[in-house]
Amino acid sequence: MARTFMDLLWDYGVFVVFIIFSTLVPLWGRFFGKKEKTKADYVFGLGTISMGAMMLSIARGTLGVRSFLGYPSELFYRGSAMWETLYGMVTAYPIVCFVFIPVYFNLGVTSVYQYLDLRFNSRLVRCLASGTYVIRSLLNLGVTVYTPTVALNTVIGIPYWASLLGISAISIIFNLLGGLKAAIMADVIQGVTMILISIAIIIQSMINVGGFDKIFTVPAENGRLNFFNFTGDFTIRVDTTSAWLGQLFMSLSIFGCQQNFVQRYLSMSTFKEVRRTLMSNIPVVITLFSLAWIVGMGVYAVYAQCDPMAGGYINKMDEILPFFVEDKFSYLPGVLGLFMASLFNGALSLNVSNLNSLATVTWEDFLSPLPRFKGISDKQQLTIIKFIGSVYGVMVMGVGFAVGLLSGVIESSMLMTSATSGPLLGVFLLAMLVPVANWKGAASGMIVSHIVTLWITFGSLTVDKETVLLPTSVEGCTNETFSAGIVKPSKSWLLANTPLEVESNFSYLDGPLEEHIARTPQFPETLYSISYMYYSLIGTFLTVIIGTLVSYLTRHRDDAYDHKLLHPAVYRLSRMLPGKARRYVNNPDIRPKNCPSAFKKIPLDNPAFEPSLESIHEKKSPLEPAVFIVNMSVPVEVPSSVPSAEPTAADSNRLVPEEVSELKEVRT
């Protein structure tokens, strides 16, 4: 893949221009538009982000660089089995929309893990969840920023350390000058560019093979399109069952429990807008996700009779797409530069948005409760969050350098991702859907689940798994197969000792196909042989089951919490079940996001009005009388009697909406 500097001059120019453009445009508003003056502006970009931009940003965060670089190579060498993970992604969207968002939206939280603190009244549970997210994100971001650097080094000769420094420096600038709005704008630019390049690759493939239909028929005839494969074997790397269930639980953990996604939901003004955005995003994700696989089908149709990796032109399976662009677009100067710039910018935009979320979580969950930071101003909080994000930018760069030197780091990162999705999802399901759950159950469930899933994950490294790569051919290779200037690469120490496995979760799955002696595995080898697609499912169920049992055995009156922290449907259902009614308390830290102005005359934290609804929620039946207690430490007008079942206008002026409904229920 070696070409002279003069041949790549246009590509270098386009690469530099695109990086500058994609950096300056999102930050344009910093200099010429409305600036982020508060922490809320920086974290949520309040009122400045369109629904279309939000949809594309969520879709980009869902798919990432892997969809652009990894899925085409996955189809080329392994087939379409991983394509069926789309079922899990699509199923996750309505679940997140109607289970998670109704709980989060009106709590007034900044960090999604702040919700766990409100629900369980436990710093331990909150820190377990947020700490897991921080560690997982740092490792994943290190891999994310490193992945395109090897492709850049392989194709156009940019040293990988230079790419790492560039991505990290631009990310820190974004973090200091931008915020969520700038990160979303970068996602939009990146998403549109990837779509256009993907369409161009499909068109070029169609021209090379002589028709759009052959993009589908050639892969189908060679066994690349194999759907609805229900094997019932939990040890197979991926089949239809594991693709759907495994991706469903991983997607729920990412979409519903991860700060960078929830931060985008909460930046919208109404729940209706969130619901419309998420549900409208389903066809967008289907289109973008499938587009990457159709690109892979086109590339395979072109190289069906001459595999570049088998022929020695590329070293790694994930280099197939950059090779195709350099080979088939050699007649269009600059296309290769635009392609490589999109990879660079893809890692950049993901890094920017995640640094914003990491800094927010670290401040809200670890630093803000410390006595040193009590009572500081909103502007000071914003400065600290930006500083934390810059520190994380440097840390991610360090992890990226480590990935280049220690191949085990990339594998460890993927192992951490699969092992932590389940415990995170499980603790949020406990909080929202299990009324009896308390902090002791939540902490126990998370800890045990982490131990078991990590044990299985690292134990799987001791099992010799058979690698299954679909057969390829070099029978059609001729002197005219590839463009002029395409030569076999020379082996360098860097390329020989650095991984470029974007989609594969384990390095041994990408080695050459070997013969294995058939034998019956014994425990715990049978457990270690389970496909990594099921790790999130196992972790989720362990957390929920153990958390529920421990909570039931350790339940106590002091475990009371505000009923708004439960899913509304679960709360209503629990009220209808027989037995002693659960004790709930009114939490003044919960501030509804959208309150009518008529209900804001006396805020919740005003000492003149501190209602206690404990006695209301403790009543054994709706007909049993209850007392509405008002703190009279400050004079406040209180009705001397309750004349009717309906709250009066005067009552409404002193109560927030939830309290009006409670008072109405009591009077009835």
N, C-alpha and C positions, 0 to 999 in steps of 0.2 A: 504493500500500500504506500510505497515511497514515491513522492513526487517532488520536483524541484521547488525552490522558494518562489521563483517567478511564476510557475504554474499555479501556485496557491496565493498569489498576491491579491487577487480579487477576493478570495475567501477570507484572508486575514482582514482586509478592509471592511467587508460586510460584517464580520464577527465583531470588530471593535465598534463600528457604528451602531449595530443593534444593541450591544451591551450598554453603550452610552444612552441611547434612546430609551431603552426599557428601564434605565435607572432614573433619568431626569424627569420623564413624564409623570410617574407617580408622585414625585416630590415637587411638582410644579406648584401645587396648591400651597405648599409650605412657604413659598416666596411671594406668590401673587394671589393667593386665595385665603380662605378662612383658616386660621391656624388653630391647632389643638391647644386650648388654654387650660383645660382641666383634665384630671385623670380619666373621667368618663369619656371625654372627646377622644383621648388617645387609645383607650382600651376598646371602646365600642364604636367610635366614629359616628356619634349620635346624629341622626337625621340627614346624613350626607351621602349615604350609599344606596344606589338604586337596586331594585329587586333583581334585574338582569345581571348586574355585576356580582351580586351576592350569590346567585345561582351558579354562575361560572366559577366563582372562587370556591364554593363548596364542592363542585364537581372536580376541580383541579386538586383540591386537598384529598378528595376521595381516591383519585387515580394516581397522582404523583408521576414521577419520572419513570417508574416501572412500566406503566402502561405504554409509554412512548418507546422505550428501549427494550424492555424485557419481554413483553407479550409477543411481539413478532418472532423473536428467537424461540420462545416457548412453543409456538405453533409449528415452526420449522422443524424442530428437533424432538418434540414430545407430543404434538397434536393439540387438539382443542379441549382436552379435559378441564384445564384451568379456566377456560372461557366460561364454564358453567358456574363459577363463583359469582357471576352476575346475578343469579337467582337470589343468593343470600343478600347481596347489596340492595336489590330492589325490595325484598321483603323487609329489610331493616328500616327503610325510610318511613313507611306509615306507622311502624311500631314506635320509632323515635318521636314522630309527630304527635301521636295520640297517647303515649304513655309517659315519655320523659318531659317534653316541652310544657304540658299543662302544669307540671309540678314546679319547674324552674322559673317560668316566665314572670310570675308575679311575686317572687320572693325578694327582689331587689339585691341579689347577690352579684359580686364581681367575679369571684372564683367559683367554678362548679363544685370544688371540694369544700367550699364554705357551706354548701347545702348539707354535707354530711355532718359538719360540726353542729349546725342548727338541729338536725334530726336526732343525732345521738348524744349531743351535748358532750362530745369527747374530742379532745385534741389528738388523742392517739389514733383514732379511726381516720380523722381528717389528714393527719400527717402520713399515715400509711398509704392512703390513696394518692395524695399529691406527690409524695416521695417516689412512689412507683412510676407515676407519670413523668416526673422530671428525669429520672435515670433512663427510662425507656426512650424518651424523646432525645436526650443527649446522644445516646448510642446510635439511634436511628438517623439523627441529623448528621452525625459523623460519617455514616455510610452514604447518606444522600448527597452530601457535598463532595465526597470522594469519587463516587461513581462516574460522573461525567469527566473528571480530570484525567482518568486513564484513557477514555475515548479521545479526549483532546490531545493527549500526548501521543497516542497511537496514530491518529489520522493527520493532524496538522502540526505536530511537534511541539506543542506548548508544554513546558515542564509541569508536572503535576503539582509541585510546590507553588508554582506561580498561580495556577488556577485556584488552589486552596486559599492563598493569600488574597486573590482578587475577590472570590466569593465572600470570604469573611469580612474583608474591608468594606465592600459595598453593603453587606448585611448590617454592619454596625452603623454605617451612615444612615441607612433606612431606619434603623431602630431609634437613632437620636433625632432625626428630623421628621420622620413620618409617624406611623401608628397603624391602627387597623385599616384605615382608609387607604394608605399608601400600599400596604401589603395586598389588599384586595385588588387595587389597580394593577399591581405587578402580576397578580394571578390572571387577570383579564388579558393583559398583553401576552402572557405566556400561553394561555389557553387558546387564544385566537391564532397565534403563530403555529402551535402544534397542529391545530385543525387544518390550516392551510397547507403545511408541509405534508401531512398525512394524505390529504386529497391529491397533492402533486405526485406523491409516491405511487398511489393507486393508479392514477392516470398513466404514469410512466410504465408501470407494470403491464397495464392493459395494452399499451403500444408495443411493448417488447414481446408479449406472448400472442398478440394478434386478436384481441377481443376481450370484452369484459367478462363474458361467460367462462373463459378459461381460468380466470382468477379463482373461480369456485370449483370447476370440474377437475382441474389438475390436482389440487390438494385432496379432493374427495376420492379420486381414483387411486391415490397413493396413501390412503389411510390416515390423513391428517384431520378429517372431520368425523368425529365419533362422539355422538351425543347420547344422553339418557342411558348411561352405562351403570346400572345398579348391580354392583358385584356382591354386596353384603360382606366384603372383606375389609376389616378396619385397618389392615396393614398396608393396603395399596396407597401409594402416595396421594392420589386424588382420583375419585370417581364422582358420579353425580351426587350421591348422598353426602359425602364428605365435603364436596365443593359447596353445596347449598347450606348444610348445617354449620360447617366450620366457618364459612364466610359470614353467615348470619350472625353468629355470636361475636366474631371479631368486629364486624361492622357496627353492631349495637354498642360494643365497648368503645369504638372509635367515635361514632357519630353522637352517641348519647352521653358518654362519660369523659370525653376528652376536651380540655379547655379550649383549644383553638377552634373547635366546631361549635361548642355551646356559646362561646364568645360571639360568634357570628349570629347565632339565633337571637341572643339577647340584645344585639345592636339594632334590631328591628323594633318598630314602634308598637305594633299590635300582634297579638297571637294569631289573628286572622292572616296577617301578612307572613308570619313564619310558616303557618300551615300551607298557604298558597305557594310559597317559595319552595318548601321541601317537596310537596307533591308534584309541583311543576318540574322539579329537578330530576324526577325519575326518568322521563324520556331523554333528558339531556345526558344523564349518566349512561343510559343504555346506548345512546348514539356514540358518545365519546369512547366508551369502553369497547364497543364492537368495532369502532373505526380502527383501533390499534390491531385488532385481530385480522381485520380485512387487509390491513397493510401487510401483516405477516403472510396471509394467503397470497397476496400479490408477489411478495419477495420469493416465496417458495415456488410459485408457478414459473418465475424467471429462472431460478437456479435448481429446478427439480432434477435435471440431468447433470448438473455440475455443482456440487456442494463446495463452497469456498473453504470451509473448515477442513473437510476431508482432503481437499486438494492442497492444503498447506498455506493458503492465502491469509487466513485469520487464525488466531490462536484460541480464542474463546467464542462460545456460541453467541454471546450478547454483542459481539462485534459485527454480526451479520447485517444489521440495518445501516450503521455507518459505512460499511463496505459497499452496500448497494448504492447509497447516495453518491459516494465518491466514484463508483464505477459507472453508473447509468446516467448521472447528471454531469459528467465531465464536460459536456458540450455547453453547459450553462454556468459560466463563471459566477461564483458567489453563492450558489445554492448550498454547497458543502459548508461554507462559513455560516450561513443562516441556520442550517441544521445543527451545527455544533454550538452556535450561540443559543439556540433554543434549549439544548441540553444544559448549558451553563446557567441560563436564566431560570430553567425549571428548578434546578437545585437552589438557586438564589431565592426565588419567590417562596419556596417551601421553607427555607431557612428563616427568611424574614418573618413570615406569619407565625412560625413556631417560637421564634425568639420573643415575640410580643407576648405570646401565651405563657411561655416559661417564666418570663419576668413577672407577669401578673400573678401567677400561681405562687411563686416564691415570696413575693411581697405579701399577698393576702394570707397565705397559709403558714408562713414561717417567721416573717419579720415583723409585720404589723402588730401582732399580739405582744411583742417584747416591750417592757417598760420604757426602754430608750426611745421608742418611736411613738409613744402615746401623745396625742394632742398635736401632732405636727400638721401643717397646713396641706391643702390639696395640691398646691404647687410643689411643695417639698416631696410629697408622695410621688408625683409624676416624675420628678428628677431622679428619685431613687429607683423607680421602675425602669427608666431609661438606662441608668447605670448598670442595673442588674442584667438587662438585656445585652448590653455591650460585653459584660464579663462572660455571659453565656456564648456570645459570638466567638470570643477567643477560645473558650473551652471546646466548642464544636470544631474549630480549626485544629486544635490539639488532638482530638479524637480522630479527625480525618488523617492527620499525619501518622497516627498510630495504626490506622487501618492499612496504610501503605507499607508499613514495616512488619506488622504482625497479622498474618492472614486469619488468625483465630478471632480477631476482634470483630470482623464482619459476621462471622458465624455466631459469635456470642450475642451480637446485637439482634440478629434474627431470632435466636433462641429466647432472648428476653422479651421480644415482642409477642411471640406465641404464648409464652408462659404467663405474662401479666394481663392479657386481655380478659381472661376468665375471672380472676379475683376482683378486678376493678368493676366489671359488669355485675358480678354477684353482689357486691356490697351496695351498689345503687339499687338493684332490684329489691334487696332486703329493706332498704330505707323507704322505698316508694310503695311496695306492694305487700309487705308483711308487717301488720300493725304491732305484733308482739315483739318485733326485733328491737334489741337494745345494744348499747355500745359493747357490752361483753361478748354478745353473740357475733356482732359484726367484726370485731377485732379477731376473735377466735377463728371465724370462718375464713377471713383473709389470710391469716398467718398459716393455717393448716393447708389452705388451697395453694398458697405460694410454695410451701415446702413440697407438697406432692407433685405439682406440675413441674417445678424445677428438677425434682428427682427424676421424673419420667423424661424430661427434655434432655438433661445431661446424660442420663442412662442410655438414651437412644444412640449416643455417640459410640457406645461400646458394641453396638449391634452392627454386623456386616450386612448392609442392605443391598440388594441387587439394583443396579442402575439400569433403567429401561429407556434407551434412546431409539427412536424410530429409524429405520434404515434410510440412508441417503446414497446417492450415486455420483460417480465422477466419469461415467461412460461418455457423456456428451461434451466433455471439456475439449476445446480446441483453441488454437491460437487467437481466434476471433471471439471467444466467449466473453472475455473481459476487455475493457477499454485500454487504449495505449497508455503506458505509464504505470499500470497496475502490476506490481511485482510481489513476490513472496517476501514477507518481512524478515529482517535479520533478528536473531535472538539477542536481546539485551538483558542485563541483570534485572532492571526495573520491571520489564514486561514478564520476565520469567518468574518473578517473585511477588507479583501483586495480583489480587483477584479482581475479576470483573463479572461477578455473578449478581445480576440485578434482581432477578425473580426467584432464583433458587434459595431456599432457606437453609440448605445444608450443602457444604462443599462436596461431600462425597457423592452427591446425586449427579454431579456434573463430570465425573470421571469417565474413562472409557468403559464400554460394556464388558463385563467379565462373567465368566461361568462360575456358578456357585453350586456346591454340593447340596442336594435336597436333604433336609433333616427336620425333625420335629422340634420346634423351640420349646424351652421350658421356662417356668416362671423364675425370675422376673423378666426374662427375655421377651416373653409374649407381650408384656406391658410396654417394654421399651420399643417394640416393633409397631405400635399403634401410629398411624399417620399423624403428623404434626397438625393437620387440619382439625383434629378433634381436641387439641389441647385447650382451646378457649372454652369449648363446651364442657369439658371435664372440670376446669377451674371454676366455671360459673355454678355448676350444680353442687360442687363441694362447698363453695362459699355459702350458697343459699341453704342447703340442708343442714350443715354444721351450725351456721349462724342461727337458724330457726330453733334447732334443738337446744343450743346453749342459752338462747334468749328465753325460751319457755322455762327452762330449769332455773334460771337466775332472775326471773321477772320480779320487779319491785315497784312499789308505788312511786318512787322517785324517778322512774324511767319516763314520766309523763313528758309529752312534747305537744307542740301546736298541731292541730289536725290538718292545717294547710300544707304540712310537709308530707302528707300522704297523698297518693293519687286520689282525686275527688271520688271516682267510682269505688275505689277500695274503702274509702272512709264511709260512704253511704252504705255499702254492703256490710261493713262491720257493725254499723248501728242497728241493722236489721237482724243480726244473728242473735240467738238466745244466749243467756248467761249474763254475768256481771258486766256492766258497761265499763269501757276503758276510760281512764282518767286522762284528760287533755288539759293543757294550759295555754294561755294566750302569750305568745312570744312578741315582745315589743320590737325586736330586731327585724321582724318581717315587715317590709314596707311595700305594699302593692305598687307595681310599676305605673299603672294607669288608673288613677283615682279621679272621679269627677271633682271639679273645683268646689262644689257644694259640700263635699265630704272632707275638705282639707282645712277647715277653719281652726281646728285644734289638732295638731299632729299627735302621733302616737306617743312620742317621747315627752309631751307636755305633762308636767306633774299635776296639772289641774284636772286631768282626766285620765285615769289609769284603771280601766275596767278589768275585772277578773272574771273570766268565764269558767273557772274550774267547776263551780257548783252546777253550772248549766250542763257541762259535759258529763258530770258524775251522776246525773239523774238516771234512774232505772227505766223510766219510760217517758215518752213525750208528754204524758198527762201529769207527771209528778211535778209539784211546784218547785221552783228554784228561786234563788235570790240573786239579783244583779247588783254587785257591790261596786261602789264608786268611792275613790279616794277623795276625802273631803279636806285634805290638808290645805288646799287652796279653794276659796269660795267659787262655786260653780252652780249655775241654775239647774236644779233637778226637778222633774215633775213630781208633785206631791202624791200623785196617784196614777194608776194605770187604767185609763178610762175605756180603752178599747183594744182590740187585737192588733190594730195597725199602728206603727210608729208615727208620731206627729212630725210636722215640718221642723219644729224646734229640736226634736230628737235627732233628726237627720243632720242638722247643722253641727251637732256635737259628735256624731258617730261616723266612723269609716264604714264602707258598705258591708263588710263581713259582720260588724257589730250590729248593724241595722237588721240583718237577716237573723242573727242570734236573738236579738230582743224581740223581733216579731214572732219567732218560734216560741219563746218563753211566754209571751202574752197569750198566744193561741192556746 
